[in-house]
Amino acid sequence: MIILGLSAYYHDSAAVIIENETIIAAAQEERFTRKKQDSRFPEKAINYCLSAAGIGLDKVDRIVFYDKPFIKFERLLETYIAEVPRGLLSFWVAIPLWIKEKLFLKDSLLKEFAKLSGMSKAEIHDKILFSEHHQSHAASAFYPSPFQDAAIVTLDGVGEWTTTSIAYGNGNDIKILKEIKFPHSLGLLYSAFTYYTGFKVNSGEYKVMGLAPYGEPIYVDQIKKHLIDIKKDGSFRLNMKYFNYATGLTMTNNAFHKLFGSPPRKSESIVTQKEMDLARSIQVVTEEIMIKIAKYAKDITGSKNLCLAGGVALNCVGNGEILRSKLFDNIWIQPAAGDAGGALGAAYAAYYMEYDHARTISPSERDKMQGAFLGPANTPEEIKQTLDKYHAVYEEVTDESVLLKTVAVALDEGKVVGWHQGRMEFGPRALGGRSILGDARSPAMQKKMNLKIKYRESFRPFAPSVLAEDVSAYFQLDVPSPYMLLVAPVQIPIRIPLSKDESGLFGIDKLNVPKSTIPAVTHVDYSARVQTIHKDTNPRYYKLIEAFKKISKCSVIVNTSFNVRGEPIVCSPQDSYTCFMRTEMDMLVIENFILYKDKQPEYTETSNWQNEFELD
């Protein structure tokens, strides 16, 4: 049975195709259109998935959308009616779009698929199904996991009505046990602080999490007294007096701003100690809620396993706290935990729950995600054609050991390397398929990569990629973390204690003080967002770090996504070459082709590229 799963029209559109239990392909639309978090109908992602499966739409048995628009529209109308006359402006902005595109979504999908495939609407009509939003999230968390049974927790902004759910998965079945409904949402609370601290909602939450260790949790009591009532079981209610997102065009209102003493920080203005303290405070509150919900999920399911999905499940600091709580023996987090992963969950929900197929778990499989390498790859001919179009100067190195040693030496010399290998990753993280690499031992690497390569804020931390068998030598982590979704403390023996003068530093002044022997990936609180590298899911990347270890005696390198601020992760050889030439990367490796920056012809563009993208 072949099923195509879709997410679209809200943010982060994506398409996934499965054949029985096997994921054939998955990709976000943004990677093809180059529009970050593209929400449009994922035409290019669908075409890629069908091409990867080697079929046309006529061979697809079912097309499953990841939520139910009529229920979401019901929530929208009920919320506006309850708040009349507040929200009139927002209502007039939202309703025409809903009536035109979202309410009668099946008609819109039929038109798009008929145009894409040449089939008639009648031929497509009976193929289309709809899954509920949090059911899609829960399915994306449980069905690809390696567990026969598990507690499932989904946390995000909002789907139709649900914002948080606890479910129990067993075999091929998922039962939703508890739900928290809109407007009470942990994801939207975190996004409110993202907005208030001057970052972009739906993408700036990572920045708030990264900023938190520079601050102190001085606003925790204020948040818990005025904004949110947290119960022992982790359930909560927000005081909507302080929020504007239910019916307005902003996340927070004047009452919120008065509570914290000023309007929201303006984007691109200086980040102050106040923003750092706010970030730390909301992170502490978020972790408290995540732990309490996880404990309650354990109590009501009795399972030793936990699966997580939804946008809040990308909060890897909170995930690390759940891991260290020892509430569960095993934790598995969907790498595409946000709305893109809902496309996968929708497809799996149809396969297992709608059609009641048996679910098999292979002892030899880590999970069903194949390392999240589910996007397109490139042939040597495609790469060469692209490079020749740009008159690029390159070397083709067919001996893998020579290529890997060359790159390892460059990393050891402090070079920054663009690494484009194999299939592109599905989800928000670069995992060694479309990555920018550097030497984790370099005290200057974090600042260099942020300011000269990524063109982003200097405080943003970078993640380490480490050989799986060596992880405990560097980090207080004894489980796999292949998807970069767990934060763990750096081991004490490799930490560098602060001097007397350094111990008195506050905020951003902590940034340039080396914290360990791998300072480029050690955050100011001696933590790191760890990615363990496994030979079975990413053999070439594994061998590269092995080669680096032979030269440097260190099996950790810096891994950050191959993109710059405001741009999606690269997809094609053209994306990689242009990003390489627009930044201060030293080397680019696309499969077996090596390019050195100082050997390339002059690269010019008609526009100022750094200003083309919205600076979030």
VENKABEL-V347788 format. One record per run of one state. SS is the DSSP state (~ for helix, > for strand, _ for the rest). FROM is the first residue (numbers start at 1). TO is the last residue. Records with the same first field share a line. If there is no record, write none. Layout:
SS: FROM-TO + FROM-TO
//
This chain:
_: 1-1 + 8-13 + 20-21 + 29-29 + 34-42 + 54-56 + 60-61 + 66-68 + 84-87 + 103-104 + 118-120 + 126-127 + 131-132 + 143-148 + 156-161 + 171-172 + 182-185 + 197-204 + 215-219 + 231-235 + 239-239 + 244-251 + 253-253 + 260-272 + 302-304 + 310-310 + 315-315 + 326-329 + 334-338 + 355-369 + 374-379 + 390-394 + 397-399 + 413-416 + 421-424 + 426-433 + 440-444 + 454-462 + 476-485 + 491-491 + 496-501 + 505-506 + 511-515 + 517-518 + 522-526 + 534-538 + 553-555 + 562-572 + 583-586 + 591-592 + 600-608 + 612-616
>: 2-7 + 14-19 + 22-28 + 62-65 + 128-130 + 149-155 + 162-170 + 173-181 + 228-230 + 236-238 + 243-243 + 252-252 + 305-309 + 330-333 + 373-373 + 395-396 + 417-420 + 425-425 + 434-439 + 463-467 + 475-475 + 486-490 + 495-495 + 516-516 + 527-533 + 556-561 + 587-590 + 593-596
~: 30-33 + 43-53 + 57-59 + 69-83 + 88-102 + 105-117 + 121-125 + 133-142 + 186-196 + 205-214 + 220-227 + 240-242 + 254-259 + 273-301 + 311-314 + 316-325 + 339-354 + 370-372 + 380-389 + 400-412 + 445-453 + 468-474 + 492-494 + 502-504 + 507-510 + 519-521 + 539-552 + 573-582 + 597-599 + 609-611
//
